[in-house]
Amino acid sequence: MTVWLARWLGPLLLVSLWGLSAPASLLRRLGEHIQQFQESSAQGLGLSLGPGAAALPKVGWLEQLLDPFNVSDRRSFLQRYWVNEQHWVGEDGPIFLHLGGEGSLGPGSVMRGHPAALAPAWGALVISLEHRFYGLSIPAGGLEMAQLRFLSSRHALADVVSARLALSRLFNVSSSSPWICFGGSYAGSLAAWARLKFPHLIFASVASSAPVRAVLDFSEYNDVVSRSLMSTAIGGSLECRAAVSAAFAEVERRLRLGGAAEAALRSELSACSTLGSAENQAELLGALQALVGGAVQYDGQAGAPLSVRQLCGLLLGGGGNRSHSTPYCGLRRAVQIVLHSLGQKCLSFSRAETVAQLRSTEPQLSGVGDRQWLYQTCTEFGFYVTCGNPRCPFSQLPALPSQLDLCEKVFGLSALSVAQAVAQTNSYYGGQTPGANQVLFVNGDTDPWHVLSVTQALGSSESALLIRTGSHCLDMAPERPSDSPSLRLGRQNIFQQLQTWLKLAKESQVKGEV
């Protein structure tokens, strides 16, 4: 694939959902890097630069109301979407709507993974919709607080409704064509909620790695990380988990020593800021947690800098003479590998720099929307990863109060208001018992986010699929020869579920019920 095409494809969202401290920012960039890597793979995209170039996706823009809940407010913004008509049979063919989440949505969203891989079997039109306030779908006026009040999952769902109606007219879609939503991570939650709230418009949804339960203190994330580090099925072991604990204990010991030991630590672990303050130390420790958590969250995915097996190999001395290696040395090597892969100079910044960056109201031209996503965690979801229980192999820093402090310092939102917002989100959507029918929840048991999703069927039409050794949104990635049997079976199950739904839709068409 030529360089220009690799760049043109842009990022498709598979980022981490952590609340946005500097550590969480690292995880988000890991996810963005993996998506860009996968999208630049000609094998994964199945694109050509020859005659098939005519089949490349088209970009479009929809005019959407900034405040769809206020009929007297006529302000609007342009929302980007992508279309792949390559397989569309027209007439009564289904529409596969891929929802974007907390970042840019590129044309690869309609060309790779599912739903694109599923479209040929049913002659589906594939459309993807970028989330408001992310990518290039940012309203005029920047990211001031007065603007951000129009950023929420409820606003995003209102966009889905108006987009579905506008796109139906634009592409002359039959009123009997079933619309099926797809999404991964936060966008997976949106896909499930779109079916929940608008069943007359969305016929069914596939929700991958969807954390439908909001939570303030997400300590369960590190519970899964700890368990996965011990899983022999993905290259973990009891020794590996012990080595992680030993490495973090050594980092904390050197921080306590201060002076030369602290200065050497700063250099060895690529911290851009001094480590004299407790806040900056917490930033570094949190970034190291994110590095290990990222190896678990994205285990086995194309483009991931480290798998669990590779990380454990580093921490345990790579199988050579371990007397000349320590877990701390292995952690240092892991940091170097990840930073090199991401093209970053530093693992962590100072807390003051983090706050200053998040306060910036200028939209970023590319990449993930850090300020926007922090706002959504502060006003809807929480998702603050902590390490407070004894099973956690990391440092207990950063603690929940320091993460909630970002909401206060950046947006002036109190810890109490964040807790109330999380409770309200679960009340509105139903948490892990949303009650939506014709939704398939797909998760991997290695992914730390699966504990906030639906992993067991809640009824005959609210299905769940848990893929053994699967990581975050792995089912959405392009197929590879190295895919595990459990992943292949999982994709077969998704195909079969779609087959069932579309047969039901066809029967409804005959009866005139759609």
Stockholm file with secondary structure:
# STOCKHOLM 1.0

chainA/1-514         MTVWLARWLGPLLLVSLWGLSAPASLLRRLGEHIQQFQESSAQGLGLSLGPGAAALPKVGWLEQLLDPFNVSDRRSFLQRYWVNEQHWVGEDGPIFLHLGGEGSLGPGSVMRGHPAALAPAWGALVISLEHRFYGLSIPAGGLEMAQLRFLSSRHALADVVSARLALSRLFNVSSSSPWICFGGSYAGSLAAWARLKFPHLIFASVASSAPVRAVLDFSEYNDVVSRSLMSTAIGGSLECRAAVSAAFAEVERRLRLGGAAEAALRSELSACSTLGSAENQAELLGALQALVGGAVQYDGQAGAPLSVRQLCGLLLGGGGNRSHSTPYCGLRRAVQIVLHSLGQKCLSFSRAETVAQLRSTEPQLSGVGDRQWLYQTCTEFGFYVTCGNPRCPFSQLPALPSQLDLCEKVFGLSALSVAQAVAQTNSYYGGQTPGANQVLFVNGDTDPWHVLSVTQALGSSESALLIRTGSHCLDMAPERPSDSPSLRLGRQNIFQQLQTWLKLAKESQVKGEV
#=GR chainA/1-514 SS CCHHHHHHHCCCCCCCCCCSSHHHHHHHHHHHHHHHHHHTCHHHHTCCSSGGGGGSCEEEEEEEESCTTCTTCCCEEEEEEEEECTTCCCTTCCEEEEECCSSCCCGGGGTSHHHHTTHHHHTCEEEEECCTTSTTCCCTTTTCHHHHTTCSHHHHHHHHHHHHHHHHHHTTCCTTCCEEEEEETHHHHHHHHHHHHCTTTCCEEEEESCCCSCEEECTHHHHHHHHHHTCGGGTCCHHHHHHHHHHHHHHHHHHHHCHHHHHHHHHHTTBSSCCCSHHHHHHHHHHHHHHHHHHHHTTTCTTCSCCHHHHHHHHTTTTSCGGGCCHHHHHHHHHHHHHHHHTCSCSBCCHHHHHHHHHCCSCCSSSCCHHHHHHHIIIIIEEECCCCSTTCCSCSCSCHHHHHHHHHHHHCCCHHHHHHHHHHHHHHHCTTCCCCSSEEEEEETTSGGGGGSCCSCCBTTEEEEEETTCCTTGGGSCCCTTCCHHHHHHHHHHHHHHHHHHHHHHHHHHHTCC
#=GC SS_cons         CCHHHHHHHCCCCCCCCCCSSHHHHHHHHHHHHHHHHHHTCHHHHTCCSSGGGGGSCEEEEEEEESCTTCTTCCCEEEEEEEEECTTCCCTTCCEEEEECCSSCCCGGGGTSHHHHTTHHHHTCEEEEECCTTSTTCCCTTTTCHHHHTTCSHHHHHHHHHHHHHHHHHHTTCCTTCCEEEEEETHHHHHHHHHHHHCTTTCCEEEEESCCCSCEEECTHHHHHHHHHHTCGGGTCCHHHHHHHHHHHHHHHHHHHHCHHHHHHHHHHTTBSSCCCSHHHHHHHHHHHHHHHHHHHHTTTCTTCSCCHHHHHHHHTTTTSCGGGCCHHHHHHHHHHHHHHHHTCSCSBCCHHHHHHHHHCCSCCSSSCCHHHHHHHIIIIIEEECCCCSTTCCSCSCSCHHHHHHHHHHHHCCCHHHHHHHHHHHHHHHCTTCCCCSSEEEEEETTSGGGGGSCCSCCBTTEEEEEETTCCTTGGGSCCCTTCCHHHHHHHHHHHHHHHHHHHHHHHHHHHTCC
//
